[in-house]
Amino acid sequence: MDTARWLDSRYKRMWADEPHAVTAGLDATRHPGTDAYEAAQRKRGTSLHARLLELREQAKALDAQYHGLKDAEDEDGLLRLAGVLTATAANHDARAAVYDQLVTAEPSLSDEHRGEAEHHAEDGQVLRPARRCLLPAVRVQLLDRRQRFALVS
């Protein structure tokens, strides 16, 4: 608003009959309250982008854990791998929720945000069955271990 008022003063020097040439065209002067609303939207968008940054960093850490465990064959490794996949699916769900909120916080980018929300929601859904596939392998290993222990005893 300050810049618009400054431009009004410059414009007024050239055309005295138009003292509010710039500010008269702004929503903030035509519709009181829009300035505060837009500031609140920018603040909300900034906090949502900060949350996305946190979630991306968490996703990088989970990806590194996954690559360390993806070839696991022992019970502990498979259980940790299932945990990483569960956490990764939850991370995708959280990012989808943030992008859903960004649709309304940044309406000019709503199509992009909606697309990202759908992408992360789908990725979360894909990971859930993969995690479930690991659990039977862990159960088989537990049964095999118990049977070997019974033979030794």
VMD Tcl script that draws the C-alpha trace (Angstrom):
set ca {
  {0.00 0.00 0.00}
  {2.85 2.39 0.79}
  {4.30 1.91 -2.67}
  {0.90 2.54 -4.25}
  {0.51 5.78 -2.27}
  {4.00 6.85 -3.33}
  {3.06 6.17 -6.96}
  {-0.14 8.22 -6.43}
  {1.96 11.19 -5.33}
  {4.20 10.87 -8.41}
  {1.22 10.48 -10.72}
  {-0.54 13.46 -9.08}
  {2.37 15.73 -10.06}
  {1.73 14.99 -13.73}
  {-2.09 14.81 -13.62}
  {-3.52 16.77 -10.72}
  {-7.11 15.76 -11.54}
  {-6.29 12.09 -10.70}
  {-4.98 12.16 -7.10}
  {-5.58 8.42 -6.45}
  {-4.87 6.94 -9.87}
  {-3.01 3.90 -8.54}
  {-4.69 3.20 -5.20}
  {-8.19 3.58 -6.66}
  {-7.61 0.44 -8.74}
  {-6.46 -1.74 -5.86}
  {-8.73 -4.27 -4.19}
  {-7.42 -3.12 -0.82}
  {-9.02 0.30 -1.29}
  {-12.11 -0.83 -3.17}
  {-12.81 -3.73 -0.82}
  {-11.67 -2.98 2.72}
  {-10.25 -6.02 4.48}
  {-8.78 -7.68 1.40}
  {-5.30 -6.46 2.32}
  {-5.51 -8.24 5.69}
  {-7.03 -11.33 4.04}
  {-4.28 -11.52 1.44}
  {-1.62 -11.08 4.13}
  {-3.19 -13.93 6.11}
  {-3.24 -16.11 2.99}
  {0.44 -15.36 2.32}
  {1.28 -16.22 5.94}
  {-0.71 -19.45 5.69}
  {0.99 -20.35 2.42}
  {4.41 -19.67 3.93}
  {3.72 -21.95 6.90}
  {2.40 -24.70 4.59}
  {5.52 -24.48 2.44}
  {7.64 -24.72 5.59}
  {5.74 -27.88 6.54}
  {6.34 -29.30 3.06}
  {10.05 -28.65 3.47}
  {10.04 -30.57 6.77}
  {8.17 -33.45 5.14}
  {10.59 -33.53 2.19}
  {13.55 -33.74 4.58}
  {11.81 -36.54 6.45}
  {11.17 -38.32 3.14}
  {14.87 -38.10 2.25}
  {15.79 -39.69 5.58}
  {13.19 -42.43 5.09}
  {14.48 -43.06 1.57}
  {18.02 -43.47 2.90}
  {16.72 -45.93 5.53}
  {14.82 -47.83 2.85}
  {17.92 -48.20 0.67}
  {19.83 -49.51 3.68}
  {17.16 -52.11 4.43}
  {15.71 -53.05 1.02}
  {17.79 -56.22 0.76}
  {17.16 -57.31 4.33}
  {16.44 -60.98 4.87}
  {16.50 -61.31 8.64}
  {13.49 -60.78 10.85}
  {14.70 -57.52 12.40}
  {15.58 -56.05 9.02}
  {12.22 -56.97 7.53}
  {10.37 -55.51 10.51}
  {12.35 -52.27 10.23}
  {11.72 -52.22 6.48}
  {7.98 -52.59 7.09}
  {8.23 -49.71 9.58}
  {10.04 -47.53 7.05}
  {7.41 -48.28 4.41}
  {4.65 -47.44 6.89}
  {6.35 -44.15 7.78}
  {6.90 -43.35 4.10}
  {3.22 -43.95 3.33}
  {2.29 -41.66 6.24}
  {4.70 -39.04 4.89}
  {2.99 -39.18 1.48}
  {-0.41 -38.83 3.19}
  {0.83 -35.80 5.14}
  {2.20 -34.16 2.00}
  {-1.10 -34.81 0.19}
  {-2.93 -33.08 3.05}
  {-0.61 -30.06 2.91}
  {-1.04 -29.76 -0.85}
  {-4.82 -29.96 -0.37}
  {-4.57 -26.98 1.99}
  {-2.37 -25.11 -0.47}
  {-5.14 -25.36 -3.07}
  {-7.11 -22.77 -1.09}
  {-4.13 -20.86 0.29}
  {-2.68 -20.27 -3.19}
  {-5.62 -20.32 -5.60}
  {-3.51 -19.22 -8.56}
  {-1.55 -22.49 -8.25}
  {-4.50 -24.68 -7.33}
  {-4.18 -26.99 -10.35}
  {-0.53 -27.74 -9.57}
  {-1.25 -28.24 -5.87}
  {-4.21 -30.50 -6.60}
  {-2.05 -32.60 -8.93}
  {0.67 -32.94 -6.27}
  {-1.95 -33.89 -3.66}
  {-3.29 -36.65 -5.93}
  {0.23 -37.86 -6.72}
  {1.20 -38.18 -3.04}
  {-2.12 -39.79 -2.09}
  {-1.58 -42.43 -4.79}
  {2.01 -43.05 -3.66}
  {0.81 -43.60 -0.11}
  {-1.75 -46.12 -1.33}
  {0.87 -47.99 -3.37}
  {3.17 -48.44 -0.37}
  {0.58 -49.99 1.94}
  {0.29 -53.35 0.11}
  {4.10 -53.56 -0.20}
  {4.40 -53.23 3.57}
  {1.76 -55.91 4.11}
  {3.71 -58.31 1.88}
  {6.69 -58.15 4.22}
  {4.81 -59.22 7.32}
  {4.10 -62.82 6.17}
  {7.82 -63.24 5.43}
  {8.59 -62.18 9.00}
  {6.03 -64.66 10.36}
  {7.57 -67.49 8.30}
  {11.00 -66.66 9.69}
  {9.64 -66.62 13.24}
  {8.00 -70.04 12.75}
  {11.19 -71.41 11.21}
  {13.24 -70.09 14.14}
  {10.80 -71.58 16.68}
  {10.93 -74.95 14.95}
  {14.73 -74.94 14.92}
  {14.75 -73.95 18.59}
  {12.34 -76.81 19.43}
  {14.59 -79.31 17.64}
  {17.64 -78.14 19.61}
  {15.87 -78.27 22.98}
}
mol new
graphics top color blue
foreach p $ca { graphics top sphere $p radius 0.5 }
foreach p [lrange $ca 0 end-1] q [lrange $ca 1 end] { graphics top cylinder $p $q radius 0.2 }
display resetview
